[in-house]
Amino acid sequence: ADCSSGVTAAYGSSGITAEYGSSGINAEYGDSLPLIMMTRSLLLLLGICLLSDAYLYSFTAKVANRGRAGTTGDVYMTVIGTKGNLSVGKVSKKELKRGKTGRFSVYGKKNIGEIRCVRLSTTSKNSLLLDVVTVRPEYGVESYYYNTKGVILNGDPRRHSGVASLQMCKQGEEHYYITTRTSTESRSQTNKIHLRMRLTGALGTTTTGIINNEGRNDFKRGEDEIFVVPGMKMVGKIRCIELFAEGSDKWKFDYIEVHCDNYRAAYTFHNNRNIWISNDSREGEDVYKLC
């Protein structure tokens, strides 16, 4: 059936009577059964018509695993594309719990093109700290939108730290592979460093979300850890890395190696100054740059 022509396309130009006769339904059946069957058929047809003109968008929202990162307040999402915007509406509170990755889908009435950014807003005084949001259109690839500065979403920023509206934008499509070697020194290990990394290269900069292998204890003493970070900008030959510690613990590393799909040879940065990383200034550096 041609949905643009409405349900009459399935029953002829004369509408329903074309199927059941000019005398109506009772002329043939004499009871209400055909009416019930016809109603079900019309509802099914209407559903098919609506869905044929809709576009499915699937989302994940990863909430940080620290402090009061989750929220019980109302959070609203808008997706910004090259051909328009999609209002997702209110995101279910059960999808925004601390340390969890929420999953949900919505239908849009139009194709909004390449998705550039996602914007979240709230009027709630409850804070929300997102790490990354992903969006996968029905006939497209998944894109990543990182909270690169660790900004807190809060509807009362005058009394609480944060912003009432947060926009996170796509950086690129490159996969980066980051290998860290934790020192063998006593108490070098941590699973609460909440580390972000900025990569600077000949073609610009790109910033990760929280570096973490979900479900594992990372940064073990004397061990290598490999982190795969998709959705990054390809920055060319890497010149510098910058570490940002947002957790309460401290960490000491021996070296960090970085490479991407386009540049398979790893760039290695050694901790020659034996610096400790921590957001507590009494324990170490909360921001540390290596070139």
C-alpha positions in Angstrom: 0.0 0.0 0.0 1.1 3.6 -0.7 1.1 5.2 2.8 0.8 8.7 1.3 -2.6 7.8 -0.1 -3.9 6.7 3.3 -5.8 3.5 4.1 -8.1 3.9 1.1 -5.2 2.7 -1.1 -5.6 -0.7 0.3 -9.4 -0.8 -0.1 -9.9 1.0 -3.4 -10.9 4.5 -4.4 -14.4 4.0 -2.9 -12.9 3.3 0.5 -14.1 0.6 2.8 -17.4 0.0 0.9 -15.4 -1.1 -2.2 -14.4 -4.2 -0.2 -17.7 -4.9 1.6 -20.3 -3.6 -0.8 -22.4 -0.4 -1.1 -24.9 -1.7 1.5 -22.1 -1.8 4.2 -20.7 -4.6 6.2 -24.0 -6.0 7.5 -25.3 -6.6 4.0 -22.8 -9.4 3.6 -22.2 -10.7 7.2 -25.1 -9.5 9.2 -23.1 -9.1 12.4 -20.1 -7.2 13.8 -17.4 -9.7 13.2 -16.3 -8.2 9.8 -16.1 -4.8 11.5 -13.7 -6.1 14.1 -11.6 -7.8 11.4 -11.6 -4.7 9.3 -10.6 -2.4 12.2 -7.7 -4.6 13.0 -6.6 -4.5 9.4 -6.8 -0.8 9.3 -4.8 -0.4 12.5 -2.1 -2.7 11.2 -1.9 -0.8 7.9 -1.7 2.5 9.8 1.1 1.2 11.9 3.0 0.0 8.8 2.5 3.4 7.2 3.8 5.3 10.3 6.9 3.2 10.7 7.7 3.3 7.0 8.2 7.1 7.3 10.2 6.9 10.5 13.9 6.6 11.3 15.1 4.5 14.2 17.9 6.0 16.3 19.6 3.9 19.0 21.5 5.4 21.9 23.8 4.5 24.8 24.6 6.8 27.7 27.5 5.9 29.9 27.5 7.5 33.3 30.7 8.1 35.2 31.5 5.8 38.1 32.3 8.3 40.8 30.7 10.6 43.4 27.1 11.4 42.7 27.4 10.9 38.9 23.9 9.4 38.4 20.7 11.4 38.7 17.1 11.0 39.6 16.1 14.2 37.9 14.6 14.8 34.5 17.1 15.0 31.7 16.1 15.9 28.1 18.1 15.2 24.9 18.3 16.7 21.5 20.3 15.3 18.6 21.8 17.8 16.1 22.3 16.7 12.5 23.3 18.3 9.2 19.7 18.1 8.0 17.9 19.1 11.2 17.4 18.2 14.8 15.7 15.3 16.6 14.1 15.9 20.0 14.5 12.7 21.9 12.6 14.1 24.9 13.0 12.9 28.4 15.6 10.2 29.0 14.4 7.5 31.5 16.0 7.9 34.9 16.7 4.1 35.0 19.2 4.7 32.1 21.2 7.3 34.0 22.6 5.4 37.0 26.1 5.8 38.3 28.6 3.6 36.6 26.0 2.1 34.2 25.5 2.3 30.5 21.9 3.0 29.6 20.4 1.9 26.3 17.3 3.3 24.6 15.8 4.0 21.1 13.5 6.5 19.5 11.8 7.0 16.1 12.3 10.2 14.3 10.0 11.6 11.6 12.8 12.5 9.3 16.4 11.7 8.4 18.5 14.4 10.2 21.7 13.5 8.2 25.1 13.1 9.8 24.8 13.6 13.5 27.2 16.3 14.7 26.3 16.8 18.4 24.0 15.7 21.2 22.7 18.3 23.7 21.4 17.5 27.1 19.5 19.8 29.5 17.9 19.7 32.9 16.1 21.8 35.4 16.8 19.4 38.2 19.2 20.2 41.1 20.5 16.6 41.0 23.8 16.4 39.2 24.6 14.1 36.3 28.2 13.3 35.1 28.2 11.6 31.7 31.3 10.1 30.1 30.1 9.3 26.6 26.9 9.1 24.5 26.7 7.0 21.4 24.2 7.3 18.6 23.5 4.7 15.9 21.0 5.6 13.1 19.1 2.6 11.6 21.1 2.7 8.4 24.3 4.2 9.6 27.4 3.6 11.9 27.7 4.3 15.5 29.2 7.7 16.5 30.7 8.8 19.8 30.2 12.0 21.7 32.6 12.4 24.7 32.3 14.7 27.7 35.9 15.7 27.1 36.0 18.2 30.0 34.1 16.2 32.5 31.4 18.9 32.8 28.6 18.2 35.3 25.0 18.7 34.2 22.9 20.5 36.9 19.8 22.6 36.6 20.9 25.0 39.3 24.5 26.0 38.4 24.5 29.1 40.6 24.3 26.9 43.7 25.9 23.8 42.4 28.9 23.2 40.1 28.0 22.4 36.5 25.8 23.7 33.6 22.1 23.4 32.9 22.7 22.5 29.2 25.6 20.4 27.9 26.5 19.9 24.3 28.9 17.1 23.3 30.1 16.9 19.7 31.6 14.3 17.4 35.4 14.5 17.0 36.0 12.0 14.3 36.0 8.3 13.3 39.6 7.2 14.2 40.3 4.4 16.7 43.2 5.0 19.1 44.9 2.3 21.1 46.5 3.4 24.3 48.9 1.1 26.3 49.9 2.1 29.9 52.6 0.5 32.0 52.0 1.0 35.7 55.1 1.3 37.9 56.2 -1.5 40.1 56.7 0.9 43.0 54.6 0.4 46.1 51.0 1.8 45.8 51.5 2.7 42.2 48.3 0.9 41.2 44.8 2.4 41.2 41.3 1.8 39.8 40.0 5.3 40.8 42.2 7.7 38.9 39.5 8.5 36.4 42.0 9.5 33.7 41.4 11.5 30.5 44.0 12.0 27.8 44.4 14.7 25.2 46.5 13.8 22.1 48.2 16.6 20.2 49.6 16.0 16.7 50.5 17.7 13.5 46.8 17.9 12.5 45.3 19.1 15.7 44.1 17.7 19.1 41.6 15.1 20.2 40.5 14.1 23.8 39.3 10.8 25.2 36.6 10.2 27.7 37.5 8.4 30.9 40.1 5.7 30.0 38.6 2.5 31.4 38.0 -1.1 30.5 34.5 -1.7 31.8 34.2 -4.6 34.3 38.0 -4.8 35.0 40.4 -3.4 37.5 42.8 -1.3 35.5 46.2 0.2 36.2 47.5 -2.8 38.2 51.1 -2.5 39.6 53.7 -3.6 37.1 51.2 -4.5 34.4 50.3 -3.3 30.9 46.7 -2.2 30.1 45.4 -1.6 26.6 42.5 0.8 26.0 40.7 1.1 22.7 39.1 4.6 22.2 36.9 4.9 19.1 35.4 8.1 17.6 38.5 10.3 17.9 39.9 12.8 15.5 42.9 11.6 13.5 45.7 14.1 14.5 48.6 12.7 12.5 52.0 12.2 14.1 51.5 12.5 17.8 53.7 15.1 19.4 52.4 15.4 22.9 50.0 13.7 25.3 48.3 15.4 28.3 46.9 13.6 31.3 44.0 14.8 33.4 43.3 13.1 36.7 39.7 13.5 38.1 39.8 10.7 40.7 40.7 10.8 44.3 43.5 8.1 44.1 47.0 8.4 42.8 48.8 6.6 40.0 52.4 6.2 38.8 53.3 5.0 35.3 56.5 4.0 33.6 55.4 4.8 30.0 52.4 5.3 27.8 52.2 4.2 24.1 49.7 5.5 21.6 48.9 4.5 18.0 45.9 4.5 15.7 44.6 2.6 12.7 46.2 5.1 10.2 49.5 5.1 12.1 50.3 1.6 13.4 53.7 2.5 14.8 53.3 3.4 18.5 54.5 6.7 19.9 56.0 6.2 23.4 56.1 8.7 26.2 58.3 7.8 29.3 57.8 9.1 32.8 61.4 10.1 33.2 60.6 12.6 36.0 58.9 9.9 38.1 55.7 12.0 38.4 52.7 10.8 40.3 49.3 11.5 38.9 46.4 12.6 41.2 43.8 15.3 41.5 45.0 15.8 45.1 47.9 18.3 44.9 49.4 16.7 48.0 49.9 13.4 46.1 50.7 14.4 42.6 49.9 16.3 39.4 46.3 16.6 38.3 47.4 17.7 34.8 50.6 16.5 33.3 51.9 17.0 29.7 54.5 14.9 28.0 56.1 15.7 24.6 
